[in-house]
Amino acid sequence: MARRSRRLPRYDIVTPTEHEARDDEIARQRVRYFLVWVPCIALVLFGFFVPAPTPWRIAALVLAAPLLPLAAVIGSSWRRPG
């Protein structure tokens, strides 16, 4: 006669610990930061080193100027209440 073992049902519900949730949030912030930072640096490099017409270079630098502070704001740690 075959023995039947009683198994408890298994659920795939995973609740991250506070440390894991914080690490995930930091990783998301880094991604957001670099998504803004990389185009900013590319525009600065274009503005200073590409032999393009001067108005294009100035326009690239004007567009890049607010991007780095914006990246810092987007990448800073905002805590949600609760």
PDB file of N, CA, C and O in Angstrom:
ATOM      1  N   MET A   1       0.844  -1.167   0.000  1.00  0.00           N
ATOM      2  CA  MET A   1       0.000   0.000   0.000  1.00  0.00           C
ATOM      3  C   MET A   1       0.898   1.242   0.000  1.00  0.00           C
ATOM      4  O   MET A   1       1.825   1.340   0.804  1.00  0.00           O
ATOM      5  N   ALA A   2       0.626   2.164  -0.881  1.00  0.00           N
ATOM      6  CA  ALA A   2       1.427   3.376  -1.014  1.00  0.00           C
ATOM      7  C   ALA A   2       1.084   4.350   0.108  1.00  0.00           C
ATOM      8  O   ALA A   2      -0.076   4.539   0.473  1.00  0.00           O
ATOM      9  N   ARG A   3       2.143   4.960   0.637  1.00  0.00           N
ATOM     10  CA  ARG A   3       1.923   5.938   1.706  1.00  0.00           C
ATOM     11  C   ARG A   3       1.651   7.303   1.094  1.00  0.00           C
ATOM     12  O   ARG A   3       2.360   7.759   0.197  1.00  0.00           O
ATOM     13  N   ARG A   4       0.670   7.901   1.574  1.00  0.00           N
ATOM     14  CA  ARG A   4       0.362   9.271   1.137  1.00  0.00           C
ATOM     15  C   ARG A   4       0.831  10.224   2.224  1.00  0.00           C
ATOM     16  O   ARG A   4       0.448  10.121   3.390  1.00  0.00           O
ATOM     17  N   SER A   5       1.654  11.132   1.808  1.00  0.00           N
ATOM     18  CA  SER A   5       2.095  12.125   2.783  1.00  0.00           C
ATOM     19  C   SER A   5       1.245  13.368   2.612  1.00  0.00           C
ATOM     20  O   SER A   5       0.908  13.774   1.500  1.00  0.00           O
ATOM     21  N   ARG A   6       0.923  13.937   3.708  1.00  0.00           N
ATOM     22  CA  ARG A   6       0.122  15.163   3.651  1.00  0.00           C
ATOM     23  C   ARG A   6       1.070  16.326   3.460  1.00  0.00           C
ATOM     24  O   ARG A   6       1.938  16.593   4.291  1.00  0.00           O
ATOM     25  N   ARG A   7       0.888  16.993   2.374  1.00  0.00           N
ATOM     26  CA  ARG A   7       1.709  18.159   2.100  1.00  0.00           C
ATOM     27  C   ARG A   7       0.888  19.419   2.291  1.00  0.00           C
ATOM     28  O   ARG A   7      -0.294  19.481   1.951  1.00  0.00           O
ATOM     29  N   LEU A   8       1.542  20.406   2.839  1.00  0.00           N
ATOM     30  CA  LEU A   8       0.888  21.695   2.972  1.00  0.00           C
ATOM     31  C   LEU A   8       0.892  22.390   1.624  1.00  0.00           C
ATOM     32  O   LEU A   8       1.841  22.244   0.854  1.00  0.00           O
ATOM     33  N   PRO A   9      -0.145  23.137   1.334  1.00  0.00           N
ATOM     34  CA  PRO A   9      -0.150  23.853   0.048  1.00  0.00           C
ATOM     35  C   PRO A   9       0.981  24.877   0.014  1.00  0.00           C
ATOM     36  O   PRO A   9       1.292  25.517   1.019  1.00  0.00           O
ATOM     37  N   ARG A  10       1.586  25.016  -1.160  1.00  0.00           N
ATOM     38  CA  ARG A  10       2.682  25.962  -1.327  1.00  0.00           C
ATOM     39  C   ARG A  10       2.165  27.180  -2.082  1.00  0.00           C
ATOM     40  O   ARG A  10       1.468  27.054  -3.089  1.00  0.00           O
ATOM     41  N   TYR A  11       2.509  28.337  -1.588  1.00  0.00           N
ATOM     42  CA  TYR A  11       2.098  29.590  -2.211  1.00  0.00           C
ATOM     43  C   TYR A  11       3.332  30.327  -2.708  1.00  0.00           C
ATOM     44  O   TYR A  11       4.407  30.237  -2.115  1.00  0.00           O
ATOM     45  N   ASP A  12       3.164  31.051  -3.797  1.00  0.00           N
ATOM     46  CA  ASP A  12       4.271  31.820  -4.372  1.00  0.00           C
ATOM     47  C   ASP A  12       4.215  33.291  -3.954  1.00  0.00           C
ATOM     48  O   ASP A  12       4.650  34.167  -4.701  1.00  0.00           O
ATOM     49  N   ILE A  13       3.702  33.550  -2.808  1.00  0.00           N
ATOM     50  CA  ILE A  13       3.611  34.916  -2.320  1.00  0.00           C
ATOM     51  C   ILE A  13       4.885  35.212  -1.541  1.00  0.00           C
ATOM     52  O   ILE A  13       5.200  34.534  -0.563  1.00  0.00           O
ATOM     53  N   VAL A  14       5.607  36.225  -1.984  1.00  0.00           N
ATOM     54  CA  VAL A  14       6.852  36.593  -1.332  1.00  0.00           C
ATOM     55  C   VAL A  14       6.743  38.044  -0.885  1.00  0.00           C
ATOM     56  O   VAL A  14       6.545  38.941  -1.704  1.00  0.00           O
ATOM     57  N   THR A  15       6.870  38.264   0.385  1.00  0.00           N
ATOM     58  CA  THR A  15       6.870  39.616   0.916  1.00  0.00           C
ATOM     59  C   THR A  15       8.311  39.989   1.218  1.00  0.00           C
ATOM     60  O   THR A  15       8.954  39.362   2.059  1.00  0.00           O
ATOM     61  N   PRO A  16       8.821  41.005   0.535  1.00  0.00           N
ATOM     62  CA  PRO A  16      10.217  41.371   0.783  1.00  0.00           C
ATOM     63  C   PRO A  16      10.383  41.962   2.182  1.00  0.00           C
ATOM     64  O   PRO A  16       9.488  42.607   2.729  1.00  0.00           O
ATOM     65  N   THR A  17      11.547  41.717   2.723  1.00  0.00           N
ATOM     66  CA  THR A  17      11.856  42.320   4.019  1.00  0.00           C
ATOM     67  C   THR A  17      12.074  43.819   3.821  1.00  0.00           C
ATOM     68  O   THR A  17      12.155  44.302   2.692  1.00  0.00           O
ATOM     69  N   GLU A  18      12.165  44.534   4.916  1.00  0.00           N
ATOM     70  CA  GLU A  18      12.380  45.979   4.825  1.00  0.00           C
ATOM     71  C   GLU A  18      13.703  46.290   4.123  1.00  0.00           C
ATOM     72  O   GLU A  18      13.793  47.231   3.335  1.00  0.00           O
ATOM     73  N   HIS A  19      14.712  45.499   4.416  1.00  0.00           N
ATOM     74  CA  HIS A  19      16.029  45.688   3.790  1.00  0.00           C
ATOM     75  C   HIS A  19      15.958  45.419   2.285  1.00  0.00           C
ATOM     76  O   HIS A  19      16.514  46.186   1.499  1.00  0.00           O
ATOM     77  N   GLU A  20      15.285  44.349   1.876  1.00  0.00           N
ATOM     78  CA  GLU A  20      15.145  44.037   0.453  1.00  0.00           C
ATOM     79  C   GLU A  20      14.336  45.101  -0.279  1.00  0.00           C
ATOM     80  O   GLU A  20      14.666  45.467  -1.406  1.00  0.00           O
ATOM     81  N   ALA A  21      13.284  45.594   0.353  1.00  0.00           N
ATOM     82  CA  ALA A  21      12.463  46.635  -0.259  1.00  0.00           C
ATOM     83  C   ALA A  21      13.277  47.921  -0.441  1.00  0.00           C
ATOM     84  O   ALA A  21      13.154  48.597  -1.463  1.00  0.00           O
ATOM     85  N   ARG A  22      14.109  48.257   0.555  1.00  0.00           N
ATOM     86  CA  ARG A  22      14.951  49.443   0.441  1.00  0.00           C
ATOM     87  C   ARG A  22      15.986  49.276  -0.667  1.00  0.00           C
ATOM     88  O   ARG A  22      16.238  50.210  -1.427  1.00  0.00           O
ATOM     89  N   ASP A  23      16.589  48.088  -0.762  1.00  0.00           N
ATOM     90  CA  ASP A  23      17.559  47.831  -1.822  1.00  0.00           C
ATOM     91  C   ASP A  23      16.916  47.920  -3.204  1.00  0.00           C
ATOM     92  O   ASP A  23      17.524  48.439  -4.140  1.00  0.00           O
ATOM     93  N   ASP A  24      15.691  47.417  -3.333  1.00  0.00           N
ATOM     94  CA  ASP A  24      14.976  47.511  -4.608  1.00  0.00           C
ATOM     95  C   ASP A  24      14.679  48.968  -4.971  1.00  0.00           C
ATOM     96  O   ASP A  24      14.787  49.358  -6.133  1.00  0.00           O
ATOM     97  N   GLU A  25      14.307  49.762  -3.979  1.00  0.00           N
ATOM     98  CA  GLU A  25      14.017  51.175  -4.231  1.00  0.00           C
ATOM     99  C   GLU A  25      15.283  51.918  -4.636  1.00  0.00           C
ATOM    100  O   GLU A  25      15.243  52.765  -5.529  1.00  0.00           O
ATOM    101  N   ILE A  26      16.399  51.615  -3.996  1.00  0.00           N
ATOM    102  CA  ILE A  26      17.669  52.247  -4.359  1.00  0.00           C
ATOM    103  C   ILE A  26      18.056  51.869  -5.783  1.00  0.00           C
ATOM    104  O   ILE A  26      18.541  52.711  -6.538  1.00  0.00           O
ATOM    105  N   ALA A  27      17.847  50.619  -6.152  1.00  0.00           N
ATOM    106  CA  ALA A  27      18.156  50.184  -7.523  1.00  0.00           C
ATOM    107  C   ALA A  27      17.294  50.926  -8.536  1.00  0.00           C
ATOM    108  O   ALA A  27      17.788  51.331  -9.588  1.00  0.00           O
ATOM    109  N   ARG A  28      16.012  51.110  -8.233  1.00  0.00           N
ATOM    110  CA  ARG A  28      15.131  51.871  -9.144  1.00  0.00           C
ATOM    111  C   ARG A  28      15.576  53.329  -9.251  1.00  0.00           C
ATOM    112  O   ARG A  28      15.540  53.916 -10.333  1.00  0.00           O
ATOM    113  N   GLN A  29      15.995  53.911  -8.126  1.00  0.00           N
ATOM    114  CA  GLN A  29      16.466  55.297  -8.147  1.00  0.00           C
ATOM    115  C   GLN A  29      17.722  55.436  -8.994  1.00  0.00           C
ATOM    116  O   GLN A  29      17.874  56.414  -9.726  1.00  0.00           O
ATOM    117  N   ARG A  30      18.623  54.463  -8.898  1.00  0.00           N
ATOM    118  CA  ARG A  30      19.841  54.510  -9.714  1.00  0.00           C
ATOM    119  C   ARG A  30      19.510  54.447 -11.193  1.00  0.00           C
ATOM    120  O   ARG A  30      20.105  55.166 -11.996  1.00  0.00           O
ATOM    121  N   VAL A  31      18.573  53.598 -11.557  1.00  0.00           N
ATOM    122  CA  VAL A  31      18.174  53.482 -12.965  1.00  0.00           C
ATOM    123  C   VAL A  31      17.592  54.803 -13.448  1.00  0.00           C
ATOM    124  O   VAL A  31      17.945  55.277 -14.528  1.00  0.00           O
ATOM    125  N   ARG A  32      16.702  55.404 -12.657  1.00  0.00           N
ATOM    126  CA  ARG A  32      16.121  56.696 -13.050  1.00  0.00           C
ATOM    127  C   ARG A  32      17.200  57.760 -13.176  1.00  0.00           C
ATOM    128  O   ARG A  32      17.168  58.570 -14.102  1.00  0.00           O
ATOM    129  N   TYR A  33      18.161  57.763 -12.248  1.00  0.00           N
ATOM    130  CA  TYR A  33      19.242  58.739 -12.275  1.00  0.00           C
ATOM    131  C   TYR A  33      20.055  58.609 -13.562  1.00  0.00           C
ATOM    132  O   TYR A  33      20.313  59.605 -14.237  1.00  0.00           O
ATOM    133  N   PHE A  34      20.456  57.391 -13.899  1.00  0.00           N
ATOM    134  CA  PHE A  34      21.283  57.189 -15.087  1.00  0.00           C
ATOM    135  C   PHE A  34      20.506  57.393 -16.380  1.00  0.00           C
ATOM    136  O   PHE A  34      21.101  57.740 -17.400  1.00  0.00           O
ATOM    137  N   LEU A  35      19.181  57.184 -16.365  1.00  0.00           N
ATOM    138  CA  LEU A  35      18.383  57.460 -17.557  1.00  0.00           C
ATOM    139  C   LEU A  35      18.369  58.947 -17.895  1.00  0.00           C
ATOM    140  O   LEU A  35      18.162  59.309 -19.053  1.00  0.00           O
ATOM    141  N   VAL A  36      18.581  59.804 -16.923  1.00  0.00           N
ATOM    142  CA  VAL A  36      18.653  61.247 -17.183  1.00  0.00           C
ATOM    143  C   VAL A  36      20.106  61.697 -17.307  1.00  0.00           C
ATOM    144  O   VAL A  36      20.415  62.592 -18.094  1.00  0.00           O
ATOM    145  N   TRP A  37      20.989  61.087 -16.540  1.00  0.00           N
ATOM    146  CA  TRP A  37      22.396  61.484 -16.505  1.00  0.00           C
ATOM    147  C   TRP A  37      23.113  61.201 -17.820  1.00  0.00           C
ATOM    148  O   TRP A  37      23.880  62.041 -18.289  1.00  0.00           O
ATOM    149  N   VAL A  38      22.883  60.056 -18.414  1.00  0.00           N
ATOM    150  CA  VAL A  38      23.584  59.676 -19.646  1.00  0.00           C
ATOM    151  C   VAL A  38      23.290  60.647 -20.795  1.00  0.00           C
ATOM    152  O   VAL A  38      24.232  61.092 -21.450  1.00  0.00           O
ATOM    153  N   PRO A  39      22.028  60.996 -21.070  1.00  0.00           N
ATOM    154  CA  PRO A  39      21.799  61.989 -22.131  1.00  0.00           C
ATOM    155  C   PRO A  39      22.422  63.349 -21.813  1.00  0.00           C
ATOM    156  O   PRO A  39      22.868  64.055 -22.718  1.00  0.00           O
ATOM    157  N   CYS A  40      22.452  63.715 -20.540  1.00  0.00           N
ATOM    158  CA  CYS A  40      23.066  64.989 -20.154  1.00  0.00           C
ATOM    159  C   CYS A  40      24.543  64.995 -20.518  1.00  0.00           C
ATOM    160  O   CYS A  40      25.027  65.947 -21.128  1.00  0.00           O
ATOM    161  N   ILE A  41      25.253  63.956 -20.154  1.00  0.00           N
ATOM    162  CA  ILE A  41      26.680  63.883 -20.462  1.00  0.00           C
ATOM    163  C   ILE A  41      26.903  63.814 -21.967  1.00  0.00           C
ATOM    164  O   ILE A  41      27.852  64.409 -22.479  1.00  0.00           O
ATOM    165  N   ALA A  42      26.045  63.098 -22.678  1.00  0.00           N
ATOM    166  CA  ALA A  42      26.169  63.022 -24.139  1.00  0.00           C
ATOM    167  C   ALA A  42      25.990  64.404 -24.767  1.00  0.00           C
ATOM    168  O   ALA A  42      26.715  64.758 -25.697  1.00  0.00           O
ATOM    169  N   LEU A  43      25.039  65.182 -24.270  1.00  0.00           N
ATOM    170  CA  LEU A  43      24.832  66.531 -24.801  1.00  0.00           C
ATOM    171  C   LEU A  43      26.027  67.434 -24.487  1.00  0.00           C
ATOM    172  O   LEU A  43      26.424  68.241 -25.326  1.00  0.00           O
ATOM    173  N   VAL A  44      26.595  67.308 -23.305  1.00  0.00           N
ATOM    174  CA  VAL A  44      27.768  68.117 -22.957  1.00  0.00           C
ATOM    175  C   VAL A  44      28.951  67.744 -23.847  1.00  0.00           C
ATOM    176  O   VAL A  44      29.654  68.620 -24.350  1.00  0.00           O
ATOM    177  N   LEU A  45      29.166  66.464 -24.038  1.00  0.00           N
ATOM    178  CA  LEU A  45      30.258  66.036 -24.917  1.00  0.00           C
ATOM    179  C   LEU A  45      30.040  66.533 -26.344  1.00  0.00           C
ATOM    180  O   LEU A  45      30.982  66.963 -27.009  1.00  0.00           O
ATOM    181  N   PHE A  46      28.802  66.470 -26.805  1.00  0.00           N
ATOM    182  CA  PHE A  46      28.478  66.992 -28.132  1.00  0.00           C
ATOM    183  C   PHE A  46      28.763  68.492 -28.192  1.00  0.00           C
ATOM    184  O   PHE A  46      29.358  68.980 -29.153  1.00  0.00           O
ATOM    185  N   GLY A  47      28.337  69.214 -27.166  1.00  0.00           N
ATOM    186  CA  GLY A  47      28.498  70.666 -27.159  1.00  0.00           C
ATOM    187  C   GLY A  47      29.943  71.120 -27.145  1.00  0.00           C
ATOM    188  O   GLY A  47      30.265  72.164 -27.710  1.00  0.00           O
ATOM    189  N   PHE A  48      30.814  70.362 -26.514  1.00  0.00           N
ATOM    190  CA  PHE A  48      32.201  70.784 -26.409  1.00  0.00           C
ATOM    191  C   PHE A  48      33.143  70.165 -27.439  1.00  0.00           C
ATOM    192  O   PHE A  48      34.134  70.789 -27.817  1.00  0.00           O
ATOM    193  N   PHE A  49      32.849  68.957 -27.894  1.00  0.00           N
ATOM    194  CA  PHE A  49      33.851  68.249 -28.688  1.00  0.00           C
ATOM    195  C   PHE A  49      33.455  67.928 -30.135  1.00  0.00           C
ATOM    196  O   PHE A  49      34.320  67.560 -30.929  1.00  0.00           O
ATOM    197  N   VAL A  50      32.205  68.054 -30.489  1.00  0.00           N
ATOM    198  CA  VAL A  50      31.790  67.737 -31.864  1.00  0.00           C
ATOM    199  C   VAL A  50      31.891  69.008 -32.707  1.00  0.00           C
ATOM    200  O   VAL A  50      31.362  70.051 -32.322  1.00  0.00           O
ATOM    201  N   PRO A  51      32.563  68.927 -33.849  1.00  0.00           N
ATOM    202  CA  PRO A  51      32.689  70.120 -34.690  1.00  0.00           C
ATOM    203  C   PRO A  51      31.394  70.387 -35.466  1.00  0.00           C
ATOM    204  O   PRO A  51      31.345  70.243 -36.688  1.00  0.00           O
ATOM    205  N   ALA A  52      30.375  70.768 -34.748  1.00  0.00           N
ATOM    206  CA  ALA A  52      29.078  71.083 -35.344  1.00  0.00           C
ATOM    207  C   ALA A  52      28.924  72.606 -35.400  1.00  0.00           C
ATOM    208  O   ALA A  52      29.722  73.333 -34.808  1.00  0.00           O
ATOM    209  N   PRO A  53      27.916  73.081 -36.099  1.00  0.00           N
ATOM    210  CA  PRO A  53      27.667  74.533 -36.093  1.00  0.00           C
ATOM    211  C   PRO A  53      27.434  75.041 -34.660  1.00  0.00           C
ATOM    212  O   PRO A  53      26.863  74.347 -33.818  1.00  0.00           O
ATOM    213  N   THR A  54      27.882  76.239 -34.422  1.00  0.00           N
ATOM    214  CA  THR A  54      27.824  76.809 -33.073  1.00  0.00           C
ATOM    215  C   THR A  54      26.413  76.848 -32.487  1.00  0.00           C
ATOM    216  O   THR A  54      26.254  76.539 -31.306  1.00  0.00           O
ATOM    217  N   PRO A  55      25.383  77.212 -33.250  1.00  0.00           N
ATOM    218  CA  PRO A  55      24.041  77.205 -32.634  1.00  0.00           C
ATOM    219  C   PRO A  55      23.621  75.818 -32.133  1.00  0.00           C
ATOM    220  O   PRO A  55      22.964  75.715 -31.096  1.00  0.00           O
ATOM    221  N   TRP A  56      23.987  74.758 -32.847  1.00  0.00           N
ATOM    222  CA  TRP A  56      23.656  73.403 -32.394  1.00  0.00           C
ATOM    223  C   TRP A  56      24.384  73.072 -31.105  1.00  0.00           C
ATOM    224  O   TRP A  56      23.815  72.464 -30.198  1.00  0.00           O
ATOM    225  N   ARG A  57      25.644  73.473 -31.027  1.00  0.00           N
ATOM    226  CA  ARG A  57      26.430  73.187 -29.835  1.00  0.00           C
ATOM    227  C   ARG A  57      25.876  73.944 -28.632  1.00  0.00           C
ATOM    228  O   ARG A  57      25.778  73.393 -27.535  1.00  0.00           O
ATOM    229  N   ILE A  58      25.521  75.191 -28.840  1.00  0.00           N
ATOM    230  CA  ILE A  58      24.949  75.983 -27.746  1.00  0.00           C
ATOM    231  C   ILE A  58      23.606  75.405 -27.323  1.00  0.00           C
ATOM    232  O   ILE A  58      23.310  75.337 -26.130  1.00  0.00           O
ATOM    233  N   ALA A  59      22.793  74.990 -28.284  1.00  0.00           N
ATOM    234  CA  ALA A  59      21.497  74.385 -27.959  1.00  0.00           C
ATOM    235  C   ALA A  59      21.685  73.098 -27.144  1.00  0.00           C
ATOM    236  O   ALA A  59      20.933  72.841 -26.204  1.00  0.00           O
ATOM    237  N   ALA A  60      22.679  72.304 -27.504  1.00  0.00           N
ATOM    238  CA  ALA A  60      22.944  71.076 -26.750  1.00  0.00           C
ATOM    239  C   ALA A  60      23.343  71.396 -25.320  1.00  0.00           C
ATOM    240  O   ALA A  60      22.908  70.718 -24.389  1.00  0.00           O
ATOM    241  N   LEU A  61      24.162  72.416 -25.135  1.00  0.00           N
ATOM    242  CA  LEU A  61      24.575  72.794 -23.777  1.00  0.00           C
ATOM    243  C   LEU A  61      23.425  73.387 -22.977  1.00  0.00           C
ATOM    244  O   LEU A  61      23.326  73.169 -21.770  1.00  0.00           O
ATOM    245  N   VAL A  62      22.553  74.140 -23.649  1.00  0.00           N
ATOM    246  CA  VAL A  62      21.385  74.702 -22.957  1.00  0.00           C
ATOM    247  C   VAL A  62      20.444  73.578 -22.521  1.00  0.00           C
ATOM    248  O   VAL A  62      19.868  73.636 -21.434  1.00  0.00           O
ATOM    249  N   LEU A  63      20.287  72.563 -23.362  1.00  0.00           N
ATOM    250  CA  LEU A  63      19.440  71.427 -22.980  1.00  0.00           C
ATOM    251  C   LEU A  63      20.084  70.607 -21.855  1.00  0.00           C
ATOM    252  O   LEU A  63      19.381  70.070 -20.999  1.00  0.00           O
ATOM    253  N   ALA A  64      21.408  70.512 -21.856  1.00  0.00           N
ATOM    254  CA  ALA A  64      22.096  69.707 -20.849  1.00  0.00           C
ATOM    255  C   ALA A  64      22.137  70.387 -19.484  1.00  0.00           C
ATOM    256  O   ALA A  64      22.219  69.710 -18.460  1.00  0.00           O
ATOM    257  N   ALA A  65      22.083  71.694 -19.460  1.00  0.00           N
ATOM    258  CA  ALA A  65      22.246  72.433 -18.201  1.00  0.00           C
ATOM    259  C   ALA A  65      21.243  72.016 -17.112  1.00  0.00           C
ATOM    260  O   ALA A  65      21.663  71.790 -15.977  1.00  0.00           O
ATOM    261  N   PRO A  66      19.954  71.907 -17.400  1.00  0.00           N
ATOM    262  CA  PRO A  66      19.035  71.517 -16.314  1.00  0.00           C
ATOM    263  C   PRO A  66      18.940  70.008 -16.091  1.00  0.00           C
ATOM    264  O   PRO A  66      18.321  69.572 -15.121  1.00  0.00           O
ATOM    265  N   LEU A  67      19.539  69.207 -16.966  1.00  0.00           N
ATOM    266  CA  LEU A  67      19.376  67.762 -16.838  1.00  0.00           C
ATOM    267  C   LEU A  67      20.110  67.170 -15.640  1.00  0.00           C
ATOM    268  O   LEU A  67      19.578  66.274 -14.985  1.00  0.00           O
ATOM    269  N   LEU A  68      21.304  67.641 -15.337  1.00  0.00           N
ATOM    270  CA  LEU A  68      22.037  67.052 -14.219  1.00  0.00           C
ATOM    271  C   LEU A  68      21.368  67.357 -12.872  1.00  0.00           C
ATOM    272  O   LEU A  68      21.239  66.447 -12.053  1.00  0.00           O
ATOM    273  N   PRO A  69      20.939  68.590 -12.609  1.00  0.00           N
ATOM    274  CA  PRO A  69      20.173  68.798 -11.367  1.00  0.00           C
ATOM    275  C   PRO A  69      18.865  68.008 -11.351  1.00  0.00           C
ATOM    276  O   PRO A  69      18.439  67.520 -10.304  1.00  0.00           O
ATOM    277  N   LEU A  70      18.232  67.886 -12.520  1.00  0.00           N
ATOM    278  CA  LEU A  70      17.004  67.099 -12.600  1.00  0.00           C
ATOM    279  C   LEU A  70      17.299  65.632 -12.271  1.00  0.00           C
ATOM    280  O   LEU A  70      16.512  64.982 -11.582  1.00  0.00           O
ATOM    281  N   ALA A  71      18.413  65.117 -12.754  1.00  0.00           N
ATOM    282  CA  ALA A  71      18.798  63.735 -12.449  1.00  0.00           C
ATOM    283  C   ALA A  71      19.018  63.559 -10.950  1.00  0.00           C
ATOM    284  O   ALA A  71      18.658  62.526 -10.386  1.00  0.00           O
ATOM    285  N   ALA A  72      19.599  64.547 -10.314  1.00  0.00           N
ATOM    286  CA  ALA A  72      19.825  64.461  -8.874  1.00  0.00           C
ATOM    287  C   ALA A  72      18.506  64.443  -8.109  1.00  0.00           C
ATOM    288  O   ALA A  72      18.363  63.711  -7.130  1.00  0.00           O
ATOM    289  N   VAL A  73      17.552  65.241  -8.550  1.00  0.00           N
ATOM    290  CA  VAL A  73      16.245  65.272  -7.891  1.00  0.00           C
ATOM    291  C   VAL A  73      15.511  63.954  -8.120  1.00  0.00           C
ATOM    292  O   VAL A  73      14.919  63.402  -7.193  1.00  0.00           O
ATOM    293  N   ILE A  74      15.548  63.453  -9.343  1.00  0.00           N
ATOM    294  CA  ILE A  74      14.859  62.199  -9.660  1.00  0.00           C
ATOM    295  C   ILE A  74      15.500  61.033  -8.916  1.00  0.00           C
ATOM    296  O   ILE A  74      14.805  60.130  -8.450  1.00  0.00           O
ATOM    297  N   GLY A  75      16.820  61.053  -8.805  1.00  0.00           N
ATOM    298  CA  GLY A  75      17.514  59.956  -8.160  1.00  0.00           C
ATOM    299  C   GLY A  75      17.606  60.051  -6.659  1.00  0.00           C
ATOM    300  O   GLY A  75      18.081  59.117  -6.012  1.00  0.00           O
ATOM    301  N   SER A  76      17.161  61.164  -6.082  1.00  0.00           N
ATOM    302  CA  SER A  76      17.257  61.301  -4.625  1.00  0.00           C
ATOM    303  C   SER A  76      16.209  60.415  -3.960  1.00  0.00           C
ATOM    304  O   SER A  76      15.208  60.045  -4.573  1.00  0.00           O
ATOM    305  N   SER A  77      16.453  60.091  -2.723  1.00  0.00           N
ATOM    306  CA  SER A  77      15.562  59.152  -2.028  1.00  0.00           C
ATOM    307  C   SER A  77      14.354  59.893  -1.496  1.00  0.00           C
ATOM    308  O   SER A  77      14.437  60.681  -0.554  1.00  0.00           O
ATOM    309  N   TRP A  78      13.256  59.619  -2.118  1.00  0.00           N
ATOM    310  CA  TRP A  78      11.966  60.130  -1.629  1.00  0.00           C
ATOM    311  C   TRP A  78      11.300  59.026  -0.855  1.00  0.00           C
ATOM    312  O   TRP A  78      11.114  57.916  -1.355  1.00  0.00           O
ATOM    313  N   ARG A  79      10.953  59.333   0.340  1.00  0.00           N
ATOM    314  CA  ARG A  79      10.277  58.338   1.180  1.00  0.00           C
ATOM    315  C   ARG A  79       8.782  58.564   1.095  1.00  0.00           C
ATOM    316  O   ARG A  79       8.291  59.688   1.193  1.00  0.00           O
ATOM    317  N   ARG A  80       8.078  57.467   0.911  1.00  0.00           N
ATOM    318  CA  ARG A  80       6.614  57.551   0.910  1.00  0.00           C
ATOM    319  C   ARG A  80       6.134  57.442   2.342  1.00  0.00           C
ATOM    320  O   ARG A  80       6.638  56.620   3.107  1.00  0.00           O
ATOM    321  N   PRO A  81       5.166  58.262   2.709  1.00  0.00           N
ATOM    322  CA  PRO A  81       4.667  58.159   4.089  1.00  0.00           C
ATOM    323  C   PRO A  81       3.934  56.834   4.284  1.00  0.00           C
ATOM    324  O   PRO A  81       3.237  56.347   3.394  1.00  0.00           O
ATOM    325  N   GLY A  82       4.110  56.282   5.448  1.00  0.00           N
ATOM    326  CA  GLY A  82       3.372  55.061   5.765  1.00  0.00           C
ATOM    327  C   GLY A  82       4.217  53.941   5.841  1.00  0.00           C
ATOM    328  O   GLY A  82       3.750  52.832   6.100  1.00  0.00           O
TER     329      GLY A  82
END
